[in-house]
Amino acid sequence: MSSEDPFGGMFGDPEELRRRMAELAEQMQGAQKVAWADNAIRLAVEMTVAGLARLNLQGTAEQQSQELLQSMRTLFPEAVILVREAREGFGT
């Protein structure tokens, strides 16, 4: 047993173990980014759906489409911000 390595080869080559641990850490970090991005995209969709579901559309088809369009002008930029941040989480 070497005095430099307190585990004395118990886990094989220490450099190999360090390399594998670094790879595992990278994989876990990547999985966290994917999970965060997925949650942000889901939130953007839920915000949009919830906002549109609250509308009480009345009037002619033209009036209703105008109301939907106006609502989307408010909701869509917020959703786009979340999706953009999610994409940055993916590194794209």
C-alpha positions as CSV (number, residue, x, y, z in Angstrom):
1,M,0.0,0.0,0.0
2,S,1.4,3.4,-1.0
3,S,1.7,6.2,1.5
4,E,0.6,8.6,-1.2
5,D,-2.7,6.8,-1.9
6,P,-4.6,6.0,1.3
7,F,-7.0,3.7,-0.5
8,G,-4.0,1.7,-2.0
9,G,-5.6,0.6,-5.2
10,M,-8.9,-0.5,-3.5
11,F,-10.9,1.2,-6.4
12,G,-8.4,0.5,-9.2
13,D,-6.4,3.3,-10.8
14,P,-7.1,6.6,-9.0
15,E,-6.8,8.6,-12.2
16,E,-9.4,6.3,-13.9
17,L,-11.7,6.8,-10.9
18,R,-11.3,10.5,-11.0
19,R,-12.0,10.6,-14.7
20,R,-15.2,8.5,-14.3
21,M,-16.4,10.6,-11.5
22,A,-15.9,13.7,-13.6
23,E,-17.9,12.1,-16.4
24,L,-20.7,11.2,-14.0
25,A,-20.8,14.8,-12.7
26,E,-21.0,16.1,-16.3
27,Q,-23.8,13.7,-17.1
28,M,-25.7,14.7,-14.0
29,Q,-25.3,18.4,-14.8
30,G,-26.6,17.8,-18.3
31,A,-29.6,15.9,-16.9
32,Q,-30.3,18.9,-14.6
33,K,-30.2,21.3,-17.6
34,V,-32.6,19.1,-19.6
35,A,-35.0,18.9,-16.6
36,W,-34.9,22.7,-16.1
37,A,-35.5,23.4,-19.8
38,D,-38.4,20.9,-19.8
39,N,-40.0,22.6,-16.8
40,A,-39.6,26.0,-18.4
41,I,-41.2,24.9,-21.6
42,R,-44.1,23.2,-19.7
43,L,-44.6,26.4,-17.7
44,A,-44.7,28.5,-20.9
45,V,-47.4,26.2,-22.4
46,E,-49.4,26.1,-19.1
47,M,-49.3,29.9,-18.8
48,T,-50.6,30.4,-22.3
49,V,-53.3,27.8,-22.0
50,A,-54.4,29.1,-18.6
51,G,-54.5,32.7,-19.9
52,L,-56.6,31.8,-22.9
53,A,-58.9,29.6,-20.9
54,R,-59.8,32.6,-18.7
55,L,-61.2,34.5,-21.7
56,N,-64.9,35.0,-22.0
57,L,-65.2,35.4,-25.7
58,Q,-68.4,37.1,-26.9
59,G,-69.6,38.8,-30.0
60,T,-69.1,37.9,-33.6
61,A,-66.4,35.6,-34.8
62,E,-64.3,38.6,-35.9
63,Q,-64.6,40.2,-32.4
64,Q,-63.7,36.9,-30.8
65,S,-60.6,36.5,-33.0
66,Q,-59.5,40.1,-32.2
67,E,-59.8,39.4,-28.5
68,L,-57.8,36.2,-28.9
69,L,-55.2,38.0,-30.9
70,Q,-54.9,40.8,-28.3
71,S,-54.6,38.2,-25.5
72,M,-51.8,36.4,-27.4
73,R,-49.9,39.7,-27.8
74,T,-49.8,39.8,-24.1
75,L,-49.2,36.2,-23.3
76,F,-46.9,35.1,-26.1
77,P,-43.9,37.3,-25.2
78,E,-43.8,35.9,-21.7
79,A,-43.9,32.4,-23.1
80,V,-41.2,33.1,-25.6
81,I,-38.9,34.4,-22.8
82,L,-39.3,31.1,-20.9
83,V,-38.7,29.0,-24.0
84,R,-35.6,31.1,-24.9
85,E,-34.2,30.6,-21.4
86,A,-35.0,26.9,-21.7
87,R,-33.1,26.7,-24.9
88,E,-30.1,28.4,-23.3
89,G,-30.3,25.6,-20.6
90,F,-29.8,23.1,-23.4
91,G,-26.8,25.2,-24.7
92,T,-28.5,25.8,-28.1
